[in-house]
């Protein structure tokens, strides 16, 4: 390698970068957008959204503003609890589950049904309780 060239080390994402990435993925799933749809709305490729959601690439302030508008949250949403974010690990299994599209889809359907007919809520709970009991699983609030 010539003396004028130096090999640059790729910058590792900070805990705040990782926290923003997690919140981006969670919010995108909550509003029911695919990576492709979000990318289309902010004029990016879905691969770029993937990189944002894994903290492989940092999000510029302007792009974070555009993404926040599409996801209908203030930019501050992405920084909530950022000062307490010290690792890429999820605080709870529930936080991890909320990053999965099928889980957030179930939650959205539950909210729609419970708004439509509150009696359905008890039926849904009873169904889950019977599945848990049939599989010898315990649920703790």
Secondary structure, 3 states (H helix, E strand, C coil): CCCCCCCCCCCCCCHHHHHHHHHHHHHHHHHCCCHHHHHHHCCCCHHHHHHHHCCCCCCCHHHHHHHHHHHCCCHHHHHCCHHHCCCCCCCCHHHHHCCCHHHHHHHHHHHHHHHHCCHHHHHHHHHHHHHHHHCCCCCCC
